[in-house]
């Protein structure tokens, strides 16, 4: 997906996984598990895993596992999110744009949906693990909304 900026714009149009707000202090550089068989892309929620490496090691989180963070958009690394690579993730307190799977009310707790229509999505929390809180309102599927990352336990 190319990013274009109209001369009359003051900022780049938000895209999946792009950070919001001027400062997101809780971001981390992590390594994707070299032995992972998961599919990684921007917006993928990740969990911490054990490993004998000196880096923070993560793997794809299922919708019922405790989430550590979400892979966010990087203009340099979006094309190569393969096992063993290093990525940036947004952790608790960070605000990023994610795609809604359905209508979501502002302020609602949301859960991660790993296999949405076009990739990872969020939906109003039902039975999965809490990913965060919606700061915007989505009237339907496919809309990008700001999510404040606030991981929690499964219901």
Residue frames as qw, qx, qy, qz and C-alpha x, y, z in Angstrom:
[[0.000, 0.890, 0.456, 0.000, 0.00, 0.00, 0.00],
 [0.431, 0.344, -0.014, 0.834, 1.53, 3.30, -1.02],
 [0.238, -0.718, -0.424, 0.498, 1.34, 6.33, 1.21],
 [0.302, 0.517, 0.288, 0.747, 0.56, 9.59, -0.51],
 [0.193, -0.593, -0.412, 0.665, 0.28, 13.04, 0.95],
 [0.254, 0.814, 0.404, 0.330, -1.76, 15.75, -0.69],
 [0.364, 0.317, -0.166, 0.860, -0.02, 19.17, -0.57],
 [0.352, -0.560, -0.037, -0.749, -2.99, 20.46, 1.46],
 [0.824, -0.405, -0.396, -0.006, -2.69, 17.76, 4.15],
 [0.219, -0.825, 0.406, -0.328, -1.02, 18.43, 7.47],
 [0.454, -0.406, 0.786, -0.107, -0.25, 14.78, 8.17],
 [0.221, 0.143, -0.892, -0.367, -0.24, 11.38, 6.48],
 [0.746, -0.189, -0.209, -0.603, -3.61, 9.63, 6.29],
 [0.555, -0.386, 0.679, -0.286, -3.84, 6.95, 9.01],
 [0.677, 0.248, -0.634, -0.281, -3.22, 3.38, 7.92],
 [0.915, -0.311, -0.239, -0.098, -3.48, 0.01, 9.65],
 [0.843, -0.233, -0.202, 0.440, -1.07, -0.13, 12.57],
 [0.329, 0.548, -0.113, 0.760, 0.07, 3.48, 12.39],
 [0.355, -0.343, -0.580, 0.648, 0.64, 5.14, 15.75],
 [0.088, -0.820, -0.338, -0.453, -1.53, 8.01, 16.93],
 [0.461, -0.880, -0.056, 0.097, -0.78, 10.85, 19.32],
 [0.239, 0.878, -0.393, 0.132, 2.56, 12.63, 19.54],
 [0.003, -0.529, 0.809, -0.254, 4.15, 10.26, 22.03],
 [0.935, -0.160, -0.213, -0.235, 3.73, 6.54, 22.59],
 [0.171, -0.741, 0.610, -0.222, 6.16, 5.81, 25.40],
 [0.674, -0.234, 0.685, -0.148, 5.54, 2.09, 25.81],
 [0.811, 0.513, -0.202, -0.195, 6.87, 0.64, 22.58],
 [0.640, -0.489, 0.577, 0.138, 9.39, -2.14, 22.32],
 [0.490, 0.543, -0.618, -0.289, 11.70, -3.68, 19.78],
 [0.771, -0.198, 0.561, -0.227, 11.13, -7.44, 19.87],
 [0.100, 0.339, -0.851, -0.388, 12.20, -10.51, 17.95],
 [0.845, 0.070, -0.113, -0.519, 9.65, -12.76, 16.29],
 [0.769, -0.279, 0.574, -0.046, 10.14, -16.39, 17.35],
 [0.142, 0.513, -0.711, -0.460, 12.52, -17.91, 14.74],
 [0.071, 0.033, 0.994, 0.078, 10.62, -21.22, 14.99],
 [0.429, 0.374, 0.421, -0.706, 7.17, -19.68, 14.57],
 [0.229, 0.256, 0.826, 0.448, 4.74, -20.95, 12.00],
 [0.129, 0.744, 0.504, -0.420, 2.38, -18.01, 12.53],
 [0.386, 0.610, 0.357, 0.593, 1.57, -15.35, 9.96],
 [0.319, -0.561, -0.235, 0.727, 2.83, -11.91, 10.92],
 [0.240, 0.586, 0.364, 0.683, 1.60, -8.60, 9.56],
 [0.023, -0.227, 0.236, -0.945, 0.93, -5.11, 10.80],
 [0.614, -0.300, -0.024, -0.730, -1.81, -5.25, 13.45],
 [0.772, -0.074, -0.631, 0.009, -0.92, -8.76, 14.63],
 [0.569, -0.714, 0.238, -0.332, -1.20, -9.17, 18.41],
 [0.615, 0.353, -0.663, 0.239, 1.78, -10.92, 19.99],
 [0.785, -0.606, -0.018, -0.126, 2.45, -12.76, 23.25],
 [0.103, -0.734, 0.663, -0.106, 5.67, -13.27, 25.20],
 [0.975, 0.025, -0.208, -0.068, 7.26, -16.71, 24.92],
 [0.676, -0.607, 0.373, 0.190, 10.15, -18.49, 26.60],
 [0.799, 0.559, -0.087, 0.203, 13.44, -18.78, 24.76],
 [0.743, -0.433, 0.075, 0.505, 17.19, -18.90, 25.28],
 [0.458, 0.530, 0.167, 0.694, 17.91, -15.62, 23.49],
 [0.308, -0.294, -0.350, 0.835, 18.83, -12.27, 25.05],
 [0.151, -0.156, -0.284, -0.934, 16.02, -10.45, 23.21],
 [0.529, 0.177, 0.483, -0.675, 12.32, -10.05, 23.97],
 [0.016, 0.023, -0.913, -0.407, 10.88, -13.04, 22.13],
 [0.532, 0.257, 0.322, -0.740, 7.27, -13.01, 20.87],
 [0.107, 0.125, 0.912, 0.375, 4.91, -15.13, 18.82],
 [0.345, -0.311, -0.439, -0.769, 1.39, -14.74, 17.40],
 [0.241, 0.028, 0.704, -0.668, -1.26, -14.51, 20.13],
 [0.120, -0.407, -0.856, -0.296, -4.51, -16.38, 19.76],
 [0.274, -0.572, -0.229, -0.739, -7.72, -14.56, 20.59],
 [0.748, -0.591, -0.254, -0.162, -7.81, -16.20, 24.05],
 [0.760, -0.097, -0.261, 0.586, -4.18, -15.64, 25.13],
 [0.281, -0.848, -0.119, 0.434, -2.80, -12.72, 27.12],
 [0.573, 0.716, 0.118, 0.380, -1.56, -10.11, 24.65],
 [0.589, -0.405, -0.053, 0.698, 1.75, -8.32, 25.18],
 [0.019, 0.580, -0.143, -0.802, 1.51, -5.86, 22.30],
 [0.679, 0.626, 0.375, -0.084, 0.58, -5.25, 18.67],
 [0.568, -0.006, 0.386, 0.727, 2.95, -4.98, 15.70],
 [0.202, 0.840, 0.222, -0.452, 2.71, -1.47, 14.40],
 [0.672, 0.708, 0.151, 0.157, 3.42, 0.02, 11.01],
 [0.451, -0.617, 0.331, 0.553, 6.98, 0.71, 10.03],
 [0.547, 0.767, -0.133, -0.307, 7.81, 2.25, 6.67],
 [0.109, 0.646, -0.748, -0.109, 11.06, 0.24, 6.68],
 [0.143, -0.214, 0.959, -0.117, 9.91, -3.18, 7.85],
 [0.688, 0.196, 0.294, -0.633, 6.31, -3.78, 6.73],
 [0.725, 0.426, -0.415, -0.349, 7.38, -5.98, 3.84],
 [0.592, 0.266, -0.744, 0.158, 9.44, -8.49, 5.83],
 [0.551, -0.461, 0.403, -0.566, 7.68, -9.63, 8.98],
 [0.816, 0.137, -0.554, -0.091, 9.12, -13.14, 8.98],
 [0.853, -0.510, -0.078, 0.076, 10.11, -15.41, 11.87],
 [0.766, -0.123, -0.028, 0.631, 13.44, -14.36, 13.39],
 [0.254, 0.563, 0.128, 0.776, 13.07, -10.71, 12.34],
 [0.204, -0.318, -0.477, 0.794, 12.90, -7.73, 14.70],
 [0.060, -0.644, -0.519, -0.558, 9.77, -5.58, 14.80],
 [0.058, -0.158, 0.366, -0.915, 8.38, -2.69, 16.82],
 [0.299, -0.506, -0.799, -0.129, 5.32, -3.30, 18.93],
 [0.271, -0.507, 0.082, -0.814, 2.91, -1.00, 20.74],
 [0.372, -0.188, -0.846, 0.333, 2.36, -2.07, 24.35],
 [0.243, -0.710, -0.630, 0.199, 0.03, -0.95, 27.16],
 [0.146, -0.745, -0.163, 0.631, -0.84, 2.75, 26.93],
 [0.152, -0.202, 0.534, 0.807, 0.10, 3.18, 23.26],
 [0.543, 0.566, 0.364, -0.502, -2.56, 4.28, 20.76],
 [0.146, -0.209, 0.745, 0.617, -2.62, 2.82, 17.24],
 [0.625, 0.271, -0.133, -0.720, -5.06, 2.47, 14.36],
 [0.242, -0.032, 0.968, 0.064, -6.63, -0.97, 13.90],
 [0.354, -0.080, -0.583, -0.727, -9.42, -2.24, 11.67],
 [0.546, -0.021, 0.505, -0.668, -12.89, -2.83, 13.08],
 [0.064, 0.067, 0.971, 0.221, -14.60, -6.16, 12.34],
 [0.116, -0.660, -0.710, -0.215, -18.04, -4.64, 12.97],
 [0.156, -0.808, -0.076, -0.562, -19.65, -1.59, 14.54],
 [0.596, -0.208, -0.515, 0.580, -17.86, -0.54, 17.76],
 [0.220, -0.933, -0.238, -0.159, -18.93, 2.16, 20.20],
 [0.236, 0.672, -0.396, 0.580, -16.45, 4.72, 21.48],
 [0.379, -0.545, 0.525, -0.533, -15.12, 3.62, 24.87],
 [0.964, -0.067, -0.024, -0.257, -15.94, -0.05, 24.36],
 [0.498, -0.491, 0.701, 0.141, -13.46, -2.73, 25.37],
 [0.736, 0.506, -0.306, -0.330, -12.27, -4.58, 22.28],
 [0.788, -0.268, 0.543, 0.110, -10.81, -8.00, 21.64],
 [0.019, 0.538, -0.673, -0.507, -8.41, -9.20, 18.97],
 [0.871, 0.336, 0.279, -0.224, -9.69, -11.15, 15.97],
 [0.467, -0.443, 0.603, 0.472, -6.63, -12.85, 14.40],
 [0.281, 0.117, 0.782, 0.544, -8.23, -13.92, 11.11],
 [0.329, 0.607, 0.297, -0.659, -10.45, -11.08, 9.96],
 [0.695, 0.666, 0.250, -0.107, -11.51, -10.40, 6.39],
 [0.535, 0.782, -0.226, 0.225, -8.27, -8.67, 5.37],
 [0.483, 0.311, -0.594, 0.563, -6.12, -9.70, 8.34],
 [0.309, -0.291, -0.699, 0.575, -6.18, -8.89, 12.04],
 [0.223, -0.589, -0.292, -0.720, -9.17, -6.91, 13.30],
 [0.003, -0.017, -0.693, 0.721, -10.82, -5.84, 16.55],
 [0.401, -0.481, -0.593, -0.506, -14.38, -6.25, 17.73],
 [0.486, -0.579, 0.209, -0.620, -16.38, -5.40, 20.84],
 [0.013, 0.310, -0.906, 0.287, -15.24, -7.71, 23.62],
 [0.809, -0.174, -0.270, -0.492, -17.38, -10.82, 23.96],
 [0.941, -0.334, 0.043, -0.032, -15.42, -13.84, 25.18],
 [0.785, 0.373, -0.202, 0.452, -11.81, -13.27, 24.10],
 [0.583, -0.343, -0.212, 0.705, -8.87, -11.53, 25.69],
 [0.054, 0.960, 0.181, -0.208, -9.11, -7.75, 26.09],
 [0.656, 0.325, 0.110, 0.672, -6.80, -5.92, 23.69],
 [0.215, -0.041, -0.144, 0.965, -7.77, -2.37, 24.63],
 [0.163, 0.672, 0.529, -0.492, -10.35, 0.39, 24.50],
 [0.390, 0.564, 0.489, 0.540, -11.81, 2.05, 21.39],
 [0.182, -0.436, -0.153, 0.868, -11.14, 5.79, 21.28],
 [0.278, 0.166, -0.381, -0.866, -13.16, 6.22, 18.08],
 [0.673, 0.249, 0.531, -0.451, -16.51, 4.91, 16.93],
 [0.016, -0.146, 0.822, 0.550, -16.85, 2.52, 13.98],
 [0.641, 0.207, 0.132, -0.728, -20.19, 2.33, 12.19],
 [0.947, 0.244, 0.015, -0.209, -19.25, -0.90, 10.43],
 [0.878, -0.156, 0.297, 0.341, -16.57, -3.34, 9.36],
 [0.683, 0.440, 0.192, 0.550, -13.40, -2.19, 7.65],
 [0.012, -0.946, 0.012, -0.324, -13.05, 1.19, 9.35],
 [0.583, 0.185, -0.462, 0.642, -9.77, 2.20, 10.98],
 [0.441, -0.837, -0.135, -0.295, -10.22, 3.34, 14.56],
 [0.142, 0.608, -0.601, 0.498, -7.83, 4.35, 17.31],
 [0.855, -0.374, -0.356, -0.045, -7.33, 1.73, 20.00],
 [0.179, -0.745, 0.536, -0.354, -5.56, 2.38, 23.29],
 [0.680, 0.126, -0.718, 0.071, -3.69, -0.83, 24.04],
 [0.452, -0.461, 0.496, -0.581, -4.79, -2.15, 27.48],
 [0.540, 0.096, -0.826, -0.131, -4.19, -5.92, 27.54],
 [0.570, -0.324, 0.444, -0.611, -6.25, -7.96, 29.96],
 [0.270, -0.097, 0.956, -0.064, -7.16, -11.53, 30.79],
 [0.264, -0.200, -0.777, -0.535, -9.76, -13.58, 28.95],
 [0.555, -0.314, 0.057, -0.768, -13.37, -13.32, 30.15]]
